[in-house]
């Protein structure tokens, strides 16, 4: 009888421990970025700041960059995947692997730089496409005048390139509009001092052809062959050594593209 009682107690404690363990299960680890708050993180992952506090044993909502937080399993978003950074990875290579823009990964993880660490877990946006990522910048807000503005830049900068090369220049321009490193309007990006040779030397003011207009339209509708590049240059003529410090994402025609 005594042995049976002890056995029952052991079973009860085992069940209790299992239930408690299930209650504190988490989906993955998130590292706090500069500017994060528990509320912001909770909104992103479909949970509350209170639940994040409880899961991580926090006594207040104060968090700091680099702090490790466990995200409750039920909060994991259905429209996202997670990826653990491996040696040799970069945001660009990860973006190429999952078929998304590197800027989308930065935004989804609230990254303020391209620095990632081995073992870091990243949220990979899925269920969206590059066209959707520019909804507020293209179909809903760009009119013909702005299409022509972009086409003139393409024609002035890259009329000697193939259609794909011209599309790439357009994509870089729009990626800059999306980036916090540049002005947040198309006109602001194009006329940023010394940003584009064609604006500086007057070639921007030439009349664009149909290829440049098509490239502008397609880029505004989401096409981006550069993997989210923010910079491009011709290695045969570039004199600025700084560009070679950037991470190259590919080569199209005569231009190298980088982030």
C-alpha positions as CSV (number, residue, x, y, z in Angstrom):
1,X,0.0,0.0,0.0
2,X,2.8,2.4,0.9
3,X,4.7,1.6,-2.3
4,X,1.5,2.2,-4.3
5,X,1.0,5.6,-2.6
6,X,4.6,6.7,-3.4
7,X,4.1,5.6,-7.0
8,X,1.0,7.6,-7.3
9,X,2.7,10.7,-5.9
10,X,5.5,10.4,-8.4
11,X,3.0,10.1,-11.2
12,X,1.1,13.1,-10.1
13,X,4.3,15.2,-9.8
14,X,5.3,14.0,-13.3
15,X,2.0,15.1,-14.8
16,X,2.1,18.5,-12.9
17,X,5.7,19.1,-14.2
18,X,4.6,18.3,-17.7
19,X,1.7,20.7,-17.6
20,X,3.8,23.5,-16.2
21,X,6.4,22.8,-18.9
22,X,3.8,23.0,-21.6
23,X,2.6,26.3,-20.2
24,X,6.0,27.9,-20.5
25,X,6.9,26.5,-24.0
26,X,8.4,29.0,-26.4
27,X,8.8,28.9,-30.1
28,X,12.2,30.6,-30.5
29,X,14.6,33.1,-29.1
30,X,14.5,36.8,-30.0
31,X,17.3,39.3,-29.3
32,X,16.2,42.8,-28.5
33,X,17.2,45.5,-31.0
34,X,17.8,49.2,-30.5
35,X,14.4,50.9,-30.3
36,X,12.5,47.8,-29.3
37,X,9.9,47.7,-26.6
38,X,7.9,44.8,-25.1
39,X,4.8,46.3,-26.6
40,X,6.4,46.5,-30.1
41,X,7.7,43.0,-29.9
42,X,4.3,41.7,-28.7
43,X,2.5,43.4,-31.5
44,X,4.9,41.9,-34.0
45,X,4.5,38.4,-32.7
46,X,0.8,38.4,-31.9
47,X,1.2,38.4,-28.1
48,X,1.1,40.9,-25.2
49,X,3.8,42.6,-23.2
50,X,2.3,41.0,-20.1
51,X,2.8,37.5,-21.6
52,X,6.3,38.3,-22.7
53,X,7.0,39.5,-19.1
54,X,5.6,36.3,-17.7
55,X,7.4,34.0,-20.1
56,X,10.8,35.7,-19.5
57,X,10.3,36.3,-15.7
58,X,10.6,40.1,-16.1
59,X,9.6,42.4,-13.3
60,X,9.1,45.4,-15.5
61,X,8.8,46.3,-19.1
62,X,12.3,47.6,-19.3
63,X,14.5,45.8,-21.9
64,X,17.9,46.5,-23.4
65,X,19.6,45.9,-26.8
66,X,21.1,42.4,-27.0
67,X,18.8,41.0,-24.3
68,X,17.5,37.5,-25.0
69,X,13.7,37.0,-24.9
70,X,11.8,33.7,-25.3
71,X,8.7,34.2,-27.6
72,X,5.7,32.1,-26.5
73,X,5.0,29.3,-29.0
74,X,1.4,30.3,-29.6
75,X,2.6,33.8,-30.5
76,X,4.6,32.6,-33.5
77,X,3.1,34.3,-36.6
78,X,1.6,32.1,-39.2
79,X,2.9,34.3,-42.0
80,X,6.6,33.9,-41.0
81,X,9.4,31.4,-40.8
82,X,12.5,31.5,-38.5
83,X,16.1,31.0,-39.5
84,X,19.2,30.5,-37.4
85,X,22.2,32.4,-38.7
86,X,25.1,30.2,-39.7
87,X,28.8,31.0,-40.3
88,X,29.2,32.9,-43.5
89,X,25.6,34.1,-43.7
90,X,24.7,37.7,-44.6
91,X,21.3,39.3,-44.8
92,X,21.7,39.3,-48.5
93,X,22.4,35.6,-48.8
94,X,19.6,34.7,-46.4
95,X,17.2,36.9,-48.4
96,X,18.2,35.1,-51.6
97,X,17.7,31.8,-50.0
98,X,14.1,32.6,-49.0
99,X,13.3,34.7,-52.1
100,X,12.6,37.9,-50.2
101,X,14.3,41.3,-50.0
102,X,17.0,41.8,-47.4
103,X,15.3,45.1,-46.4
104,X,12.1,43.0,-45.6
105,X,14.2,40.9,-43.2
106,X,15.7,44.0,-41.6
107,X,12.2,45.5,-41.1
108,X,10.7,42.2,-39.8
109,X,13.5,42.0,-37.2
110,X,13.8,45.7,-36.4
111,X,17.5,45.6,-37.4
112,X,19.2,49.0,-37.5
113,X,22.3,47.6,-39.4
114,X,23.3,44.7,-41.5
115,X,25.2,43.1,-38.7
116,X,24.0,39.6,-37.7
117,X,25.5,37.0,-35.4
118,X,26.0,33.3,-35.7
119,X,23.2,31.6,-33.8
120,X,20.9,34.6,-34.0
121,X,17.4,33.7,-35.0
122,X,15.7,35.8,-37.6
123,X,12.1,36.2,-38.6
124,X,11.7,35.6,-42.3
125,X,8.6,37.2,-43.8
126,X,6.6,34.9,-46.1
127,X,3.2,35.1,-47.8
128,X,4.1,38.4,-49.3
129,X,5.8,39.4,-52.5
130,X,8.0,42.3,-53.5
131,X,5.1,44.0,-55.1
132,X,3.1,44.0,-51.9
133,X,6.1,45.3,-49.9
134,X,5.9,48.6,-52.0
135,X,2.1,49.0,-51.9
136,X,2.3,52.4,-50.4
137,X,5.0,53.4,-52.8
138,X,3.6,52.2,-56.1
139,X,0.1,51.5,-57.3
140,X,-1.6,53.5,-54.5
141,X,0.6,56.6,-54.8
142,X,2.7,56.8,-57.9
143,X,1.2,58.6,-60.8
144,X,2.4,59.0,-64.4
145,X,4.6,62.0,-63.5
146,X,6.5,60.0,-61.0
147,X,6.8,57.0,-63.4
148,X,8.4,59.4,-65.9
149,X,10.6,60.9,-63.2
150,X,12.1,57.4,-62.5
151,X,12.2,56.6,-66.3
152,X,14.3,59.8,-66.9
153,X,16.8,58.7,-64.2
154,X,17.0,55.2,-65.7
155,X,17.5,56.6,-69.2
156,X,20.1,59.1,-68.1
157,X,22.0,56.6,-65.9
158,X,21.7,53.3,-67.9
159,X,20.3,53.7,-71.4
160,X,23.3,51.7,-72.7
161,X,22.4,48.7,-70.5
162,X,20.0,45.9,-71.2
163,X,16.4,46.0,-70.0
164,X,17.5,44.0,-66.9
165,X,20.3,46.5,-66.2
166,X,17.8,49.4,-66.4
167,X,15.4,47.6,-64.2
168,X,18.1,47.1,-61.6
169,X,18.9,50.9,-61.5
170,X,15.2,51.6,-60.9
171,X,15.1,49.0,-58.2
172,X,18.1,50.5,-56.4
173,X,16.4,53.9,-56.5
174,X,13.2,52.5,-54.9
175,X,15.1,50.6,-52.4
176,X,16.6,53.8,-51.3
177,X,13.2,55.3,-50.8
178,X,12.4,52.4,-48.5
179,X,15.7,52.7,-46.6
180,X,16.1,54.9,-43.5
181,X,19.5,55.8,-44.8
182,X,18.1,57.9,-47.7
183,X,15.3,60.5,-48.3
184,X,11.8,58.8,-48.1
185,X,10.5,60.2,-51.4
186,X,11.3,59.4,-55.0
187,X,12.2,63.0,-55.8
188,X,14.2,63.3,-52.6
189,X,16.3,60.2,-53.5
190,X,16.8,61.3,-57.2
191,X,17.9,64.8,-56.3
192,X,20.0,64.0,-53.3
193,X,23.3,65.9,-53.9
194,X,25.8,63.9,-55.9
195,X,23.7,60.7,-55.7
196,X,23.3,60.2,-59.5
197,X,25.8,61.2,-62.2
198,X,22.9,61.8,-64.7
199,X,21.4,64.5,-62.5
200,X,24.7,66.2,-61.9
201,X,25.8,66.3,-65.6
202,X,22.3,67.0,-67.0
203,X,21.6,63.7,-68.8
204,X,18.6,63.2,-66.5
205,X,16.7,65.8,-68.5
206,X,16.8,63.8,-71.7
207,X,13.5,62.3,-72.9
208,X,13.3,58.6,-71.8
209,X,12.5,55.8,-74.3
210,X,9.9,53.0,-74.0
211,X,12.4,50.6,-72.4
212,X,13.2,53.0,-69.6
213,X,9.5,53.6,-69.0
214,X,8.8,49.9,-68.9
215,X,11.7,49.4,-66.4
216,X,10.3,52.2,-64.2
217,X,6.8,50.7,-64.3
218,X,8.0,47.2,-63.5
219,X,10.2,48.3,-60.7
220,X,7.3,50.3,-59.2
221,X,5.2,47.1,-59.4
222,X,7.8,45.2,-57.3
223,X,10.4,43.8,-59.6
224,X,13.9,43.8,-58.1
225,X,16.7,41.8,-59.7
226,X,19.3,43.3,-57.3
227,X,18.3,41.5,-54.1
228,X,17.6,44.7,-52.2
229,X,20.7,46.6,-53.3
230,X,21.2,50.2,-52.2
231,X,24.3,51.0,-54.3
232,X,25.7,50.3,-57.7
233,X,28.8,51.2,-59.7
234,X,30.8,50.4,-62.7
235,X,34.0,48.8,-61.5
236,X,35.8,49.9,-64.7
237,X,35.3,53.6,-64.0
238,X,34.5,53.9,-60.2
239,X,37.0,56.1,-58.3
240,X,35.3,56.0,-54.9
241,X,37.0,53.4,-52.8
242,X,34.3,53.4,-50.2
243,X,31.9,51.4,-52.5
244,X,34.2,48.4,-52.3
245,X,33.6,48.2,-48.5
246,X,29.9,47.3,-49.2
247,X,28.6,43.8,-49.4
248,X,28.1,42.9,-53.1
249,X,24.8,41.3,-54.0
250,X,25.4,40.7,-57.7
251,X,26.5,41.9,-61.1
252,X,24.1,43.0,-63.9
253,X,25.6,44.3,-67.1
254,X,28.4,46.6,-66.4
255,X,27.3,47.4,-62.8
256,X,28.0,45.8,-59.5
257,X,25.2,46.0,-56.9
258,X,25.7,46.1,-53.1
259,X,24.0,46.8,-49.8
